Amino acid sequence: MKTCLLTVAVAAALALAGCDDSPKVDGMGAVLDPMLVDETQDAQIDSAIIRQQALFPYHFVTGSAQCNELGNRDLAVLADHYRQNPGRLTVRCGDAGADLYAARVKAVTESLARMGVAADRVQIVDVAPGGDGMMSDRVIFIIDYKAEVKSLESLQPGPMAAPPQGGSTTGN
């Protein structure tokens, strides 16, 4: 009987230990509201999705035109944005063949339509988010050029002393 009561007491103590209702505190001693923290993080994630405006192959079920859970979430955020703001959505082809890529674009277009986004609000493209960038040989040229300029600057004597104030450089 004592063993049974002890077991129940230990189980109850462990169960209560898992129910920590104490407030969370940040490094500065401020009490954090978990719901407010979650809402802030969600808003930041949504902002990043909208800024990027892109779906990558990892947003789709492998070998399929169907969005996975991440793709559906990002597409829902983008649909909310496109209902208010027209824009361009990048759907990256990656290593998908032409047929699979076309099926993905069609699936995305249909999903946006089901979410209330008019077709004329979104242009779907396959470009690098943020632009095409610069060719690597051009980047290497610029880096080498800057290094050469810096090397030449180190060979130059220091700046010349400014003439004394007062208008005369002869000292009279």
VEXMITI-279174 format. One record per atom (N, C-alpha, C): x, y, z. Coordinates in steps of 0.02 Angstrom, whole numbers, padded with zeros to 5 digits, always signed. Layout:
<sites>
XYZ/...
</sites>
This chain:
<sites>
+00041-00060+00000/+00000+00000+00000/+00043+00063+00000/+00098+00062+00042/+00142+00120+00043/+00174+00131-00025/+00193+00077-00060/+00224+00082-00125/+00176+00113-00175/+00113+00093-00171/+00063+00119-00217/+00052+00194-00206/+00047+00214-00142/+00039+00286-00127/+00100+00326-00148/+00159+00298-00137/+00221+00332-00157/+00223+00340-00233/+00203+00289-00270/+00202+00293-00343/+00154+00346-00367/+00095+00349-00337/+00045+00399-00355/+00071+00469-00339/+00103+00477-00281/+00130+00542-00261/+00185+00565-00309/+00229+00519-00328/+00283+00536-00375/+00253+00554-00443/+00204+00517-00467/+00173+00531-00531/+00139+00598-00530/+00104+00614-00475/+00070+00679-00469/+00121+00736-00468/+00177+00727-00433/+00229+00778-00430/+00259+00790-00499/+00271+00736-00535/+00299+00743-00603/+00250+00777-00650/+00186+00760-00643/+00135+00791-00686/+00130+00865-00672/+00131+00884-00608/+00127+00955-00590/+00190+00993-00611/+00247+00960-00610/+00309+00993-00630/+00307+01011-00704/+00270+00973-00744/+00265+00989-00815/+00218+01047-00829/+00178+01066-00782/+00130+01121-00790/+00160+01184-00760/+00207+01213-00793/+00240+01273-00769/+00203+01334-00793/+00164+01365-00749/+00126+01425-00767/+00163+01488-00749/+00226+01482-00728/+00262+01542-00708/+00276+01584-00770/+00276+01650-00763/+00287+01694-00821/+00358+01687-00848/+00365+01693-00914/+00430+01691-00946/+00461+01761-00942/+00526+01762-00930/+00562+01826-00921/+00619+01828-00970/+00629+01887-01002/+00685+01893-01048/+00748+01910-01010/+00803+01921-01045/+00868+01935-01014/+00870+02000-00975/+00823+02045-00988/+00821+02109-00954/+00773+02109-00894/+00742+02052-00882/+00696+02047-00826/+00624+02064-00843/+00610+02078-00907/+00542+02095-00927/+00502+02031-00936/+00439+02032-00914/+00395+01975-00922/+00371+01973-00994/+00376+01914-01024/+00357+01906-01094/+00288+01874-01100/+00248+01900-01144/+00183+01870-01159/+00194+01821-01216/+00187+01756-01204/+00201+01707-01257/+00160+01718-01320/+00098+01738-01314/+00057+01750-01373/+00084+01810-01413/+00106+01861-01378/+00134+01920-01412/+00199+01902-01447/+00240+01861-01415/+00302+01839-01446/+00287+01799-01509/+00239+01753-01505/+00221+01713-01564/+00194+01756-01620/+00151+01805-01603/+00123+01849-01654/+00178+01891-01688/+00226+01914-01649/+00281+01953-01676/+00323+01910-01723/+00338+01849-01702/+00377+01805-01745/+00339+01788-01809/+00275+01775-01803/+00234+01760-01862/+00234+01818-01911/+00228+01879-01885/+00228+01938-01927/+00295+01946-01963/+00349+01931-01929/+00415+01935-01960/+00423+01882-02014/+00399+01822-02002/+00402+01769-02052/+00361+01788-02113/+00300+01813-02101/+00258+01834-02157/+00291+01890-02197/+00322+01936-02164/+00357+01991-02198/+00413+01964-02242/+00450+01915-02218/+00504+01885-02257/+00477+01849-02318/+00422+01814-02311/+00391+01778-02366/+00369+01828-02420/+00338+01883-02398/+00315+01934-02445/+00373+01969-02479/+00425+01983-02441/+00484+02016-02471/+00516+01971-02524/+00520+01907-02510/+00552+01860-02557/+00507+01845-02617/+00442+01838-02607/+00394+01824-02659/+00418+01768-02705/+00435+01711-02675/+00462+01656-02715/+00442+01589-02685/+00432+01541-02730/+00423+01472-02711/+00479+01433-02744/+00511+01390-02706/+00568+01351-02729/+00547+01278-02734/+00588+01236-02766/+00570+01165-02770/+00554+01133-02702/+00586+01156-02648/+00572+01127-02583/+00503+01145-02556/+00466+01189-02590/+00398+01205-02571/+00348+01155-02599/+00372+01108-02640/+00329+01059-02672/+00346+00988-02648/+00296+00945-02651/+00309+00874-02638/+00357+00850-02692/+00409+00814-02672/+00461+00793-02719/+00431+00758-02780/+00450+00782-02839/+00426+00753-02901/+00354+00766-02917/+00324+00815-02883/+00252+00828-02890/+00240+00903-02900/+00180+00919-02926/+00160+00988-02933/+00123+01013-02871/+00112+00968-02824/+00074+00984-02763/+00119+01019-02713/+00095+01074-02685/+00133+01108-02631/+00132+01065-02569/+00188+01066-02533/+00191+01032-02468/+00165+01081-02415/+00170+01062-02352/+00143+01104-02298/+00175+01174-02298/+00241+01177-02306/+00275+01241-02309/+00252+01282-02369/+00246+01250-02427/+00223+01285-02487/+00153+01312-02479/+00109+01273-02449/+00040+01297-02438/+00038+01356-02390/+00079+01354-02338/+00081+01410-02291/+00107+01473-02325/+00163+01467-02361/+00191+01525-02395/+00144+01552-02449/+00111+01507-02485/+00065+01528-02537/+00005+01565-02507/-00018+01543-02449/-00074+01577-02415/-00054+01648-02395/+00007+01656-02369/+00032+01722-02350/+00036+01766-02412/+00063+01738-02466/+00069+01777-02528/+00001+01794-02557/-00048+01749-02553/-00115+01763-02577/-00145+01822-02541/-00137+01824-02474/-00161+01882-02436/-00130+01947-02462/-00066+01943-02477/-00030+02002-02502/-00054+02021-02572/-00060+01972-02617/-00079+01987-02687/-00151+02010-02694/-00194+01994-02647/-00262+02020-02651/-00262+02096-02644/-00213+02122-02607/-00208+02194-02596/-00158+02228-02643/-00106+02192-02662/-00050+02221-02700/-00032+02176-02759/-00037+02202-02819/-00015+02160-02876/+00061+02150-02871/+00085+02098-02903/+00157+02086-02900/+00179+02028-02943/+00241+02011-02933/+00273+01957-02971/+00293+01902-02923/+00274+01841-02938/+00290+01783-02897/+00340+01740-02935/+00396+01728-02905/+00446+01684-02934/+00431+01612-02913/+00423+01569-02962/+00418+01497-02950/+00480+01468-02984/+00528+01447-02943/+00591+01422-02970/+00583+01352-02998/+00610+01342-03057/+00606+01278-03091/+00652+01226-03057/+00712+01249-03039/+00760+01202-03010/+00776+01148-03060/+00779+01086-03038/+00796+01032-03084/+00734+00995-03110/+00676+01026-03101/+00614+00996-03128/+00614+01002-03204/+00589+00953-03237/+00582+00956-03309/+00529+01007-03329/+00525+01020-03393/+00478+01070-03419/+00405+01053-03401/+00387+00989-03407/+00318+00969-03393/+00301+00978-03319/+00346+00957-03275/+00334+00964-03203/+00332+01038-03184/+00376+01077-03212/+00376+01149-03196/+00310+01181-03218/+00287+01164-03279/+00224+01192-03303/+00166+01170-03258/+00168+01108-03235/+00115+01084-03189/+00117+01122-03123/+00177+01138-03099/+00184+01176-03036/+00156+01246-03045/+00173+01279-03100/+00148+01346-03112/+00072+01345-03116/+00044+01295-03151/-00028+01289-03156/-00059+01278-03087/-00029+01235-03046/-00056+01221-02979/-00053+01284-02935/+00001+01322-02940/+00007+01384-02901/-00046+01434-02924/-00055+01441-02990/-00104+01487-03017/-00174+01468-02994/-00190+01404-02996/-00256+01381-02974/-00265+01391-02899/-00214+01379-02860/-00218+01389-02788/-00230+01462-02772/-00194+01506-02805/-00205+01578-02794/-00276+01598-02812/-00302+01572-02867/-00371+01587-02887/-00421+01563-02834/-00411+01502-02808/-00455+01477-02755/-00452+01520-02692/-00395+01554-02681/-00387+01597-02623/-00409+01669-02637/-00440+01679-02695/-00469+01745-02710/-00422+01794-02743/-00368+01771-02772/-00322+01816-02807/-00338+01814-02881/-00356+01872-02908/-00371+01877-02980/-00307+01864-03020/-00315+01831-03077/-00258+01811-03119/-00215+01871-03140/-00246+01929-03150/-00209+01988-03172/-00170+02022-03116/-00175+01996-03055/-00139+02026-02998/-00069+01998-02990/-00055+01940-03021/+00009+01906-03010/+00039+01884-03076/+00102+01902-03086/+00140+01877-03143/+00187+01824-03116/+00184+01763-03143/+00227+01709-03120/+00287+01704-03166/+00346+01706-03137/+00409+01705-03175/+00457+01655-03143/+00511+01641-03178/+00565+01599-03151/+00630+01638-03155/+00639+01682-03107/+00701+01722-03103/+00727+01718-03031/+00789+01734-03023/+00818+01734-02956/+00787+01791-02915/+00760+01775-02856/+00733+01829-02814/+00789+01879-02799/+00775+01942-02807/+00825+01992-02794/+00865+02010-02856/+00852+01977-02912/+00886+01994-02974/+00935+01941-02995/+00963+01952-03054/+01009+01904-03083/+01078+01906-03053/+01094+01960-03018/+01160+01965-02988/+01213+01984-03039/+01273+01962-03026/+01330+01981-03069/+01369+01917-03085/+01396+01914-03145/+01437+01857-03165/+01498+01853-03120/+01517+01792-03102/+01571+01782-03055/+01637+01810-03080/+01651+01807-03146/+01714+01834-03170/+01717+01910-03161/+01659+01943-03164/+01656+02015-03152/+01669+02030-03078/+01641+01990-03034/+01652+01999-02962/+01726+01991-02946/+01758+01940-02975/+01830+01929-02963/+01870+01988-02988/+01852+02016-03047/+01886+02074-03074/+01881+02133-03025/+01822+02145-02999/+01813+02201-02952/+01853+02191-02889/+01853+02131-02862/+01892+02117-02801/+01966+02127-02815/+01991+02102-02871/+02062+02112-02889/+02078+02186-02898/+02034+02222-02931/+02044+02294-02943/+02049+02332-02877/+02002+02317-02832/+02003+02351-02766/+02067+02335-02728/+02090+02273-02732/+02152+02254-02698/+02211+02292-02728/+02212+02300-02794/+02266+02336-02827/+02265+02410-02807/+02207+02440-02805/+02201+02511-02785/+02225+02519-02713/+02205+02474-02670/+02226+02477-02600/+02302+02471-02595/+02331+02427-02635/+02404+02418-02635/+02439+02481-02658/+02413+02513-02710/+02443+02575-02735/+02436+02632-02684/+02379+02634-02649/+02369+02685-02597/+02419+02677-02541/+02439+02617-02526/+02487+02606-02472/+02557+02631-02491/+02571+02637-02556/+02636+02662-02579/+02639+02738-02580/+02582+02771-02579/+02579+02844-02582/+02603+02872-02515/+02639+02930-02517/+02656+02963-02453/+02592+02989-02420/+02596+03003-02357/+02539+03028-02320/+02512+03093-02348/+02455+03115-02324/+02426+03177-02351/+02472+03236-02336/+02473+03283-02382/+02514+03343-02373/+02484+03386-02319/+02527+03421-02283/+02503+03465-02229/+02467+03524-02260/+02413+03543-02230/+02375+03601-02254/+02414+03665-02240/+02408+03715-02284/+02443+03777-02271/+02415+03810-02208/+02456+03849-02174/+02431+03882-02113/+02374+03928-02129/+02331+03938-02081/+02273+03983-02088/+02297+04055-02090/+02259+04098-02122/+02277+04169-02123/+02292+04192-02193/+02293+04148-02242/+02301+04168-02311/+02372+04169-02336/+02423+04171-02293/+02492+04175-02317/+02525+04107-02309/+02559+04085-02363/+02594+04022-02358/+02668+04033-02349/+02690+04097-02345/+02762+04112-02338/+02782+04119-02266/+02735+04124-02221/+02751+04132-02150/+02758+04205-02131/+02752+04254-02177/+02758+04325-02161/+02693+04355-02140/
</sites>
